[in-house]
Every structure is written in structure tokens, then in C-alpha cells.
């Protein structure tokens, strides 16, 4: 293995964890980490919170010395353009090429765009550190901000803006915030939280157009209403970064099914010597479906599985209970398991701000979601893992 080269395309959390696991697993060959941003690998969840609020401007995960000490070669500031899987070579956007023995795809996501929006200052999307710093530089107390999309990023931004004294309109075409992820019942509780903090939450309404002179000044909504705005942030979902694989022959999931690189339960694609993990990867799951999991904790778990399989420790991956969280105001919203919008939802605790909900499908517990109740959520992990009958928990 010492003469082999493993190329990891994508220098986010999943790519970094893969490089780390390779060294921890005893691989002493060449490891090359390719990323299209100039920054060292950094943590993205704080972008919509601490960074936008100006509380930090550095979420670097490992210092430069770490990569030197572990002999991880960094190719930053240049993305991958395509890959020749027969020749086992990755072409870079700057014209360079890298030969590989094993290729790991960890390119993550990019924000979806709303077609037809004008090119005006003050219109933002949030994916990178530079995006967050630019947005933070435009915010001031008393401004009016329009956040388009009440998913986790939109809700977190709305909370951060309110902490900065910015007036916020949170726009969501679905019936409630987070309806597609947590369902309408819990989505209503999230909407309540934001309204209590002074956010103008408007659901069932979309964005029709934006206008202004040198920068955005007004927004027209699908219900015909018009708003004066100083800042607009669009957060209407993400797409996996797979365009560079279009002519590679590597199998991709259909965009209507969420897209991504198709891989088995250990990250192997159908192409020899090519692996995929993280937000871009649609892994085979116990349900029999192939699904992308966009959770921070999954990146490390998948990296351990991929590297073990790549290095020959081809053991069956252990079952993991998906976990994700979102910080909004002083409340941490946590989820264990796989909540779905069409699950049966049982609100078992609600004090008007904090809440706890059980999700079930055909009578079996599938997920637990709580806000401000971390102990009560986390102690249900094994119950979620075992899919216990929800009736046992409801008494």
C-alpha cells in the first residue's frame, strides 16, 4: 500500500475525515486532498450562526501543521473538472491532472438557485466561509432581511439575524417551516418559536421577483404582496456536486430522487477503485433504498466504514442511528432516527417553547425530535435503533 495514491476530491468534513482515517488505519502511501476553496478544511454548521453573527471568523478543523505532520498533500483552490476512470486520472480545473489508485468522491452540495433572479448586490446564498463573511459585512441593526426558504439554514439565519437586531421575514412555500423534514405538526412548533422572537413567518407563499437599482430594494411575493428589503438570502435546498462526473461513467442517482453518487453500504460505487461518501453520496441503506444523508455526524461514520473497506478490513458496517441538530436562539433542536413528513407524530411534551415528539411508522418508533430537551432525546437512542412499538412509550 505504501506505493499507492489515494485521491480524495472534496476538502470538507467528509474528505478530511477520510484522510484522517487513512492515516489512523495505517495507510502509508500518498494521500491527496483536493478542494475548490482556498481555505483549509473548515466546519460549515457555524456559518449560519457564529460566523454570520460575527462571533468568529475561523472554523478551521485542523491547522496547516496537521497536514504536514500526517503527510496529507493539499491541493486547494482548484476543483476537479472530470475523471477518466479507465486511466484512473482526475483532471483539475486549472489544467492539471492527478493519477490515483483509489478515488474518493466527497464533493458535498451546492445551493439550488431560483431561476430569473437579478444580479443585484444584497442577494446572497450561504455555502462557504466567504459567503458568510460577505453576508455578515452587510448586516446592521434595523435592516429588513428576507430569508427565502425555512429549512434548517433559513431558520438558523433568521435566528441569527434577530440576535443582531435585524427585522426578518421568513418565507416558505410549504405549510410550515421544516415541513418536508419534520412534518407539519413539528413545523408549526418551530414556526411558533420564530414568531415569539419577532420573525414574520409567512408560509404557503413563494418569491415571485426581486428588484432594485444597484442593489436589491424590494421583493414581490406569489400572493401579490410587496416588501421593502435591504438583504435577501436564498436557501431553498441543495444539489449534490456531480457535474464533473457527467462523462465519467460513474453511476448517479436521478435528480428527482435526490441525486448523488450511487454507492453500496460501504461506499463502493459500481466503478472499480471509486468510492463516495458524505452529502454527495447516495448509499445503500437497510431499507433497500439508496439515500443521501446530509448529517454532520454521518461524515465521520462513513469515513471509518469506507477506509476500513478500502484497506481490506471488509467487515459489515455497524448500524448507526442518524443524528442531527439545529441551533435556533437558545434552543437546540435535535433529531434521532429518520423522521419523515408522512410519519405519525406524537407530541409528548410541549411547554410552549420546548417540545418532544415521537415519530412512528406502522406502529414502530422511527425517530425522536426534541427542542431544548437534549437529555430526553438522547436517552431514546436504543429505542429508535430497535424500532420499539411507539405504544409502549406512550403508555
N, C-alpha and C positions, 0 to 999 in steps of 0.2 A: 504493500500500500504506500510505501514511502516515495515511490516514483509516480504516483497518481496525482492528478489535479482535479479538485472538486471546485466547480464554479457555482456560486450562489448569486442569482440575479434578484436583486431587491435587498436594500440595506436598511429595512425597517426592523421591527421587533422579531418577526419570524426568521428573517435572514440572519440577523445577529445571533439569535438563539441556536440556529443550525450550525453556524461557525463555532460557537462556544461548545456545543455538544460534540462536534467532531474532535476537538482537542481533548475534551474530557474523556471521550471514548477511546483515546489512544491513537487516533489518526495522525501520522507524522508527515504526510505528504503536503502538497501545495493546496492552500485554501485561498480562493479569491472571492472577495465580496464586492459586487457591482451595484452601484446606486446612482440614480439620476440627479440626486441633490448633492450639494457640496458639503452639507453638514455631516458630521459624524452621526452614526445611528442614534436616534433620539426617540423619546416616548411621546406618542401622539395624544393620548387622552387628556393631558393637561392643557392642550392648545385651546380648547373651548372654555377653559376655566382659569387656571392660574396665569397662563400666558396672556390671554385676552384682557384679563383684569390688571395686568401689569405687575403681578406679584412675583413673576420670574420670567426670564428670557432664555433660560437654558435648561433643557430637559435631556441632555446628553446621557445615554445609558452607560457608556464606557469611555474612559479617556483615551487619547491617542496612544499612550504608553501601553494600554492593554493589548492593542492590535500588534504593536511592535514585539511585546514580550511573548505573545502567542503565535507570532509569525502568520498573522492573517493579513493578506495583501488587500489593500483597499483601492478600488477604482471608483472614485466618487466624482460627481458632476457630469457623468455621462451615462446614458441609459443604453439598454440593449435594443438593437434595431431589428434583428432577426436571428434565427438559429438554423444551421444546417445539421440536422440530426444524423445524416449519413456520414458526413465528415467529422461530426462532433466538434463543431466550432460555433461560437457565438460572435456575431458581428455587432459592433458597438456603433452608436450614433455618430461618433467622431471619425469613423472610418477604420478603426482598429478592429482586431479580431483576438479571440481567446480560445485556445483549444481546451477541451475538457475530457476527462474520463467519466465523470458523473456531473450532471447538471441539476441544480435545484432551482425551481421557479418559486419565487416568493415576492412577486411584484405588487401585491396588495390591490388597492382600489383607487379610483379617481371619482370625483363628484360628477353626478349627472348634470347635464346642462338643460336649461329651459330654452327651447328654440326661439329666436327672434328678439332676444333682449338686446337693447342698445349697448354700445361700447361707451359707457359713461363712468367717470370717477364716482366712487361711493358705492359701487355694486361689487359685492365680494362673494367668494366661496371660501370654505375652510378645509384645507387638507394638510398644508405644510406649515412649518415654523414660520417661513416668510409670509405666508398668508395671514397667520395670527398676528405677527408683529405689525404688518401693514394695517390690519383692521384696528388693532389697539391704538395706533397712531392717529386714527380718525375719530375716536370716540371722545365725547365730552359730556359732562352733566347737562341735562336739559334737552339733549338732542332727541329726535324721534327716529327710532330704528324699526324697520320692517324685517322680520325673520320669516322667510318663506319655507315652510316645512317644519312640522312639530314632531320630528323623530328625536332620537337622543341628542344629536348635535344641536338641533334647533332649540330644544328645551334647555339644554345646558347653556347655550349662548344667551337665551332670554334671561335666565337666572343671573348670569354674569353681568349682562347689561344693566339689569335692575340694581345690582350692587354698586355699579358705577354711577347711578342716578340717571340713566338713560330711560326715556319712555319707550315702551316696547309694544308692538303689535305682532302677535304670533299667529301666523296664517297657516291653516291646514285644510286641504280639500277633503280629508276623511272626517267622519263624525266627531272624533276626539283626537287629541294628541296620542301618539303611540298606538293607535287602534290596530294597525297592521301587525304589531309585535305582541302587544299585551292584551288586545281586545278592548271593546268599548267600555266595559264596566270599570276596569282599572284605569283606562284612559280618561274617564270622567274624573277620577280621583286626582290624576295628575293635572288635569285642567283646573280643578279646584285649587290646587296648590299654587299654580301660577296666578290665578285670578286674585287670590288672597294677597299676593305680593305686588299687585298693581299692574299685571300684564293684561293687555286687551287681547284675549284669546278668541279668535274667530275661526270656527270650524265649518266644514261644508262649503268653503269658499276658496277659490283659487286666484292666482295672479293673472291678470289679463295683459297689462303692459306697464312699462316704466318710461318716464320721460324727464327731460331736464335740458339744461344748456351745456355747460362744461362738465357738470356732474348731475347725478340723479336728484330730482326735486319732488317728484310726485309719482304715485302708483295708482293704477286703476285696477279694481278687483273684478272678479267674474260676476259679482252681484250688482255691478254698476257703480259702486261707491268709489270715491277718490280720496286719496290720503296725501297729505304733505309729509315727506320723509327726508331725512338727512343721510341715512345709511341704510343699505339693503344687504342682507345676507341670504343667499340661496342655499338651502340644504335639503334637497328633495331626493336624497338617496345617492347610491354609488354604483359604479360598474367595475368589474374586475379588469385589471390591466393585462389584456391578452392580445392587443392588436399586433404586437411584434411577433406573435406566434402564428399569424394568419396563414403563412405559406410553409409552416414547419412540418405539417402532418401530425402534430400533437393534437390529440382529441380534446375538443372543448365542449362544454355544456351549452345548450341553446340559451340565448339571452332571455327567452320567455320563461325559462326555468331557473333564472338567476345567473346563468353564465358561469365562467370559471374553467379551470383546467381539470379534466376528469382524472381521478386517481382512486386507487383502492384504499383499503383501511389502513395501509402503512405508507401511503403517499406515492406509491409507484404509478406512473402513468402507463398507457399502453405502448409507449415508445421506449425501447431499451435505453438504460442509463439516464433517464429523465424522471425527476421527482417533482412533486408540488406540495406546498403547504401554506398555511396562513389564509388570509382573507381571499386570496385568488383561487384557492383550491377547492374543488367540489369532491370531497372524499366519500367513499362508500361507507354508509352507516348501518347500524344494526337493523334499522327499519327496512333495509333493502334499497333505499333511495340514495342518490348521490346529492350531497348538500354542502354548501359553503357555510362555515361557522365563523362569524365575524366577531369573535371574542378575544380579548387581550390574553386571557389565561390559556386559550387553546393554542396560541403560538408556541409556547414553551412545551406543552404536552405533545403537540405534533412533531416538534423538532426532535424530541427524545425518541419518538417512535421511528421517524424517518432515518435518523442516524444509526439507530440500532439495527434496522433492516439493511441499510447500506453497508454497514461494516460487518454484516454476517451474523449478527445476533438476531436471527429471524424469528423471534418469538411473537406470539399473538399479543396485540396491544391490549392493555387493560382497559376496561370500560371506564369512561370518565363521565362525571355529571357536569354538563355545561354550566358555567357560572359567568355572569356579567353584572355590571353595576353602572350606575349613573349618579353623579353628584349634582344636585339641584338645590340651591340655597343651602341650608344646613342639613338637608335631608339626603341620605344615601338610599337610592332605590336599588335593590338587589334582586337578582333572579337566579334560582337554581332550576336546572332542567330545561325543558323545551316547551315553553308556553306558546300557544297558538291562538290566533284570533277567534277560531271556532271551537275552542275548548269550553267545557263547562267551568264557570268561575264561581268560587265560593268565597265571599268576603267574610273572614272570620274575626277580624278586628279592625276597628276604624274609630279613631278618636277625633276625627275632623281634620287631621293633618297626617298623622302616621297611620299606616294600614298594613294588613297582612291578608294575602289571598292565596287560596289553593286552587290549582288548575287540575282538571281531570278529563280523561277521555275513556269512554266506555267503562266508567266507574273506577279507573285506576289513576292514581296520582301521577301527573306528568311534570308538574312544576310548582314552585312556590315563589311568590313575588311579595316583597315587603318594602315599605318605605319607613326609614327611621327605626327599624326593629332588627338590627343585624343578628343578635343572638337567636331570636326566634326563627329567622330564615335559615341560618347556618346549621342549626341542630336538626333540620329536616333532611339533610343531605342523603342519608342512608334510606330514608323513606322514599325519597324521589328516585334514588338508584334502584330500589326494589319494586317501584310501582305499586305500593301498598294500596288497598282499597280506600278510596277517599272517605267512605262512610265510617271507617274506623277512626279517622281523625276528627270527623265532625260529631262523633258521639251519637 
